[in-house]
Amino acid sequence: MGFYSLLTGRAERNTTLPMLTVEWYRTRLRVRTSAPGVHRHLASQHHTVAPDVAVPEPLPPADLWVLADPDPFAERRLGASTGRRQAFTGEWYAEHRGADGETVLVSEDTATHPHALITPDFRSWVLVAPGPESLGLLATRTVRELVREAGVSDGALMFHGSAAQRPNGRGVFLVGDAGAGKTSSAVWLGRGGGRVVGTDRTFLAPTAAGWRAVGLPVSTRLGAGSVKALGILDELRGHAPVRAINPFRAGAGGTPAPRPGPGLPVDKVWLSNSEVNDLLGVPFTAATHAHTLVVLESATGGEPSFARLDAADAAAALRPHLLAPDPDYRSRWLAADPTPERAEPVRVGLAALVRERPVFRLRWDPAAHCDARVHDLVAAMDATGTVVVGA
């Protein structure tokens, strides 16, 4: 019996928790687990309201089992090594071939979050770890990867960027270097009746009805300046977030030991979708229109200023923030072939995007200007750039 069949057969007999359905844009996942913490983590991280925009037909549902097993890495279970390694969110996995031919990916992170992913068909998955402590975190990362793969398969362009739906229903997409105000801008734009769509990585997806901004389900990370400007510092002093990273929490142990990783922003609080909604009154939605595209550029001194870019300058300004392929992600989690996406379709998609959507460069000092005024700035952009193809 293969590793996948062994684990799922045992879980079917022993799991008493109800199945949890996770929906994000076109992705539908049926999650089964025996760990209550996984339910809490997934429900909080993927809490959304239904999009106002038409969503293309959902993909067939995929199955994800999230299980604890005291001895998941026994060689007899893993099968023979294929000699290949796969990357996923900055980590590496060794690939094995199980007894039933299933693909077994074993994390090389053996110190902090040891685990394995097993799939017979790249539509059904088991996530297994020696204990339940990290299963919630690992499950949300796996869901995120499957959402990313579905977007890439649709021809969506993935950016290091954020997006929001303003209270008037118009969608805004933002890119910029680290510290330019992407996340905070999305939260401010969602306040007062709007919605946040994405806060770190966001797709621009071509559809028959026009371009859509589609968020990737990740934690919202806010630094000290944003926390103070948004007025939630007092609430965070007593808050233990699901993701367990909150440097603003008062008292001993208020700054949890972070999980080591390249570029991990431990000076920021990490909030789930549900927590952003509870603390700030800003709901998340998975998708919105991509009406206005904004490239944020940090500048000291002076007042904010913006200019609409022509197609060539717009493509040049967006390209550094385009993740194709994204170095942190395996490209094909829904197919046996891990070959990265080809660059040519991405170039064609970017050229079409800048022809059909207005792109602005906003120069500002995010520490001084990233607050409720972002609504007026985007409204002014809309007033000069509303004549677009397919709006």
ZIKA-V760570 format. One line per field, one symbol per residue. phi: phi as a letter, one per 40 degrees, with the letter a starting at -180 (. if undefined). burial: # if it has 24 or more other C-alpha atoms within 12 Angstrom, else .. Layout:
phi->???
burial->???
This chain:
phi->.ccccccccccccbcbcccbcbbafccbbbbbabbdccdccccccbcabcccccbddccdcbbbcbbbacbcbcdcccgcccgcbbbafgbbbccbbcccgccbbbcccccbbcaabbacagbbbbbbbcacdbccdcccccddcccccccdccgccbbcabaabcdcgccbbbbicdgchccccccccccghcacbababacbbcbcchcbcbcccbccbbccccccccgbcccccbbbcdcgbaccccgcgcbcccccacgccccbcbbcdccccccbgbcbbcaacbcbbbbcbcacggccabacccdcccccccdcbcbaccccbccbcbacccdcccccdccccccccccbbcbbbbcabdccbcacccdccccccdcbbccbcgc
burial->..######..#.......###############################.###.##....#########..##...###......####.#########.#######.....########.##############################################.#########.#############..##############..##################.##.##..#..###########.....##.........############.##.#################.....######....##.###.######.#######.#...##....##.##.#############.##.####.##.###.##..##.....
